[in-house]
């Protein structure tokens, strides 16, 4: 809001400009980026629509969470058979290489 402006006047001005807003009842907002997730807890979400273009404003408590890749048993078995290593070494290599099989195998073979 603009400081000192009456909220009712602000609504009228936005309506004249073709801008509508709507409050969204959200519990949590998750923004996924490469490598991490941003979790916004206790969010206050407002959706604005201006000439068909939708924009969201999100305000809340932000936490960062590292993105974890699920490692399948098939991937672990493949690394073990190709690199001739233990299960623990295969899991560690897959975690370090973000689940990339070829990179994990090459790391273990270069050990």
N, C-alpha and C positions, 0 to 999 in steps of 0.2 A: 504494500500500500504506500501511497504518497503521504508523507508526514503532514499533518494538519488538514487533510482532506476528509470530509465526511464520507463514511463508508457507503451511505445511500447514494450520494452524488457520484462516487466512484463507480457503483453498479450501473447507474444511468449512463455515464460516459462510456463505459465498456460496451453497453448494449447499443449505443449509437454507433460505435466503431465496429460493430459486428463481432464482438468478443464475448464468448460465454465461458463460464467457469463452473466446475462441478467438483465437489469434494469426494474423494474415493476413500472408502473405509478399508484400509489395508492393515494387515497384521505385521507383515515384514516385506521389505523390498530387497531383492537380490540382483546385483549387477555383476555379471560374469565378464571378466577380462582374461586375457591370456596370462595364465600363471596364478591368478588369485581371484577370489570373489569378494565383493563388497557387500556386507550385510547391513541393512539399515533397519534398526529395530525401533519400535514406537514411532512409525513414520506418520507424518502429516502430508498427505498427497493431494495435490490439486491438479485437475486436468483443465487446460485452457483450449478452446477451439476458436481459431481466428481464420476466417475465410477458408474453412475446410482443413486447415493445418492444425493437428493436435500436438500440444506440448504439455509435458508433465513437470511439475515442480515437486521435489521430494525434500523434506526436512526431517531429520531424526538423528538417532544415535548410531554412528558408523563404526563397524568392526571389520577388520580384514581377516580373511580366512584363506589359507593356502589351498589351491586346487589340488585335490588328490585324484590320481588316476587309478582306476580299478585294474588290477593285474589278474588276468585269467590264469587258470591252472595250465591251459594249453601253452600259453606264453612261457610260463615257468618251465614246463617240460621241454619246450623247444630250446630254451637257453641252456638247460642242463645237458641235453643231448649234443648240442652243437659245441658248447664250450668245455664240456667234461668237468663240471664244477658241482659243488653242493647246492642244495635247495636254498640255503640261507644266502650264499653268494649270488645265486641267480636272482633272488628277490631284491637284494641290495642293488645289484647292477640295474635291474629293471626300474627300481625307484629312482635311482640317480639319473637314468636316461629318460625319465618321464614316459616309461612304457615302450620305448623304441627298441624293438627286438635286435635289429642289426647293431645298433650302438652298444647295447648291453653285451652282446656276444663279443664284439671287437674289444671292449674294455676288459672282459675277462680273459680273452686270448692273449692280450698284451701284457697281462699280469706277470 
